Amino acid sequence: MEAPGDDFEGIALIDIGSLFGRKQAALVGVDISSSSIKLVELSRDKAGRFVVERCALEPLERDWITDGNIEKFDEVAEALRRVVKKSGARTKNVAMALPASAVITKRIVLPGGMSEQELEVQVESEANQYIPFSLDEVSLDFCVIGPSVTSQGDVDVLIAASRKEKVQDRQGLAEAAGLKPVVIDVESYASRLAAGRLIEGLPEQGKNALVALFEVGSVNTSMQVIRNGESIYDRDQAFGGAQLTQLIMRQYGFSQDEAEQKKRSGDLPDDYPNQVLKPFVDSTAQEVARALQFFFTSTPHNRVDQIMLAGGGASMPGLVEAIMEQSSAPATIVNPFEGMETGSGVRLNKMTREAPSYLTACGLAMRRFAQ
């Protein structure tokens, strides 16, 4: 997927109607990955600070979701029902996301001064050039980013398209769990929106800083380099926490389910930290350094100012230190709830422990306040 290179905070592939009007209707953000479902609901207090009202995570069995495709619809829908019940969320409006690989985005230049209807017609006409499917088969959305930087009097427009069945799968899951899907976003946009708050906490509010955001998932690790709210580079690599599970299986003769369960609980033999975990952490750090090297060789840049680590695999002991040693750049584990208040319905210790996993869900929940 081409990096859109814009400061747009998200794009809805289904009509959100007046959801983001003045009332800012309640909304839960739900992130469905290959290994778990994460739910976040945010509000704002009188001072304008974010408040975490709901937060819950439900593991998924392996092979229920593969490469972003829902293979076991009923099982995933039931898991979504469980996470909603566990969280105590009462709102039905939900923002969900598709993997970047399932969405085509393109930034185009159109004449300024057109009405919304004229823009729609023009976008559909232009989209035919970039989308390798009939427009009848896709969900299409667009957003005017602002005045064009290359063509005076024109505007830059971001278009996004996904196959209708991909969008309908997410809609169907929400509806099966008794929810009302109002936003279908793109995962990388949602995580960038949530990371933006944290980047503002860097020196000089992160202005002009090059931030490499790595989301270490179960099967894949995604990287995007962010500068001034724009994604200037992205890359996916096929490594993640599932490889650690495989190593545990081989080392100790556990079944896959057993290895996964023991990895999560920490109930592993005494030699695990040195014999299995440390080599895997070092290997992960090398993959991160290699991804950065690809960025340096394919762009004019030769450094990053900050590495941010998110996802379920980000909290592995020793990973931050190993990455800093391999890459010579400062690295931190992301806590998307940093600086937020917490409501009475949130278990603070559990939320803090699992915080890096919630980056995308948090960005989706923030869509309630995106204008």
PyMOL commands that set and color helices and strands:
alter all, ss='L'
color gray80, all
select helices_A, chain A and resi 73-87+100-102+116-130+135-137+164-176+187-199+203-206+241-252+256-265+272-298+319-327+348-369
alter helices_A, ss='H'
color red, helices_A
select strands_A, chain A and resi 28-32+36-44+50-59+65-66+69-70+93-98+104-111+138-147+154-163+180-186+211-216+221-227+230-237+306-310+331-333+341-342
alter strands_A, ss='S'
color yellow, strands_A
deselect
rebuild
show_as cartoon
